[in-house]
Structures are given as C-alpha cells and as structure tokens.
C-alpha cells in the first residue's frame, strides 16, 4: 500500500487519519500502525531538508504531537462510548 508524500505545511498533518480505516487497511495489527504516519514522515523530511537542524522543524514536530494527541483522544472517546476499536 503506497502512502501519499508528506505535505510541505505542518498544519496539513495535525488531524490524524481515521484510525479505523488505517487499521483496516493493514494485513495485521501491530504496535507500529500509526494514523499520524504522514506527520511523522513530514517531520523527518523536514529534518533531511534542513541538515538535521531541529530548530527549523519545530512546527512539524508540534503538528505530529498534536496529531498523536487527537488520535489518542479519539480512541479514548470511542472506548468510553462503547464503540469497538481495532486495537
């Protein structure tokens, strides 16, 4: 399964992909299945472009943290509401 290339704007990666769709697309569930994969790739791409100067990529790192936070909150709400979660 190919994934689209990371975005040039950190704000494009703040919202996580629907984790249920992300998990359903995988052959098997692993601890490495991540709906915020695009945000992670975007931050690594930024590091590559900027010769690993973290200060130039802080917006991308924050977008990844925001994405992870939103994803975990979404999973918590689903569990509290009794909706099934893939993992």
N, C-alpha and C positions, 0 to 999 in steps of 0.2 A: 504494500500500500504506500503510495507516494504522498508526501505532505507538501502543501504549498510553501513557497520560500518565505522566510521571515520578513516581516514588514520593516520599513525604514523608520516608522514612527513608533515610539514606545507605547503610546496611548492606544494603538491598534491592538495591543496584546493584553490589555488589562482584564478584559472579560474572558473567562475560561470557555473553552469549547464545552458543549453539553457532555458531561462525563458519561452519561448512559450511552450515548451514541459512540463516544470514543471507546468505551469498554466493549461494546457490542461488536465493533469493527475488528477487534483483536481476536486472534485464534485462541489465545488463552489469557487469563487474567494474571498479571504479575504485579509486584510492588512497583514496577517501573512504568506502568501505564499512567500517562500524565496528560490531562486535558490542557495543561499550560505549556505543552511542549513547544508551541510556536514562540511563546515569550522567552523560554529558555534558549531556544536557538537564536532568537533575535539578540539576546544579550551576549551570547558567545560570538556572533557575527560582529557585533559592535566592538568587542574586545579585539578580534582579529583586525578590524579596520583601523583601530587606534593603537596598535602595537602594545596591547595589554595594559593600557593606562586606564585604570578603574574609574578615575575621576570623570573621564569623558563619557562613561556609560552608566552613570548612576540612575538616569531616568529609565533605562532599560531594566536595571536591577529592581527598581521600585515597581515597575509595571509587572514584573514576574512575581514579586511578593504580593502585590495587590491581587493578581490572578489567583495565586495559591490560596490566599485568604478567602476570596469569593467562592472558590471551588469547595474548600472545606466547610464553609458556612452553608453552602447549598446542600452538601451531603448531610450535615447535621440536621438541617431543617427537614430533609426527606426522611431521615430516621425518626425524628420526633413526630412527624405526621404519619408514620407507619407505612410510608411508601417504600417499596422494595428498592434496594441499592445493589448494584452488581457486585461490589466487594465490601 
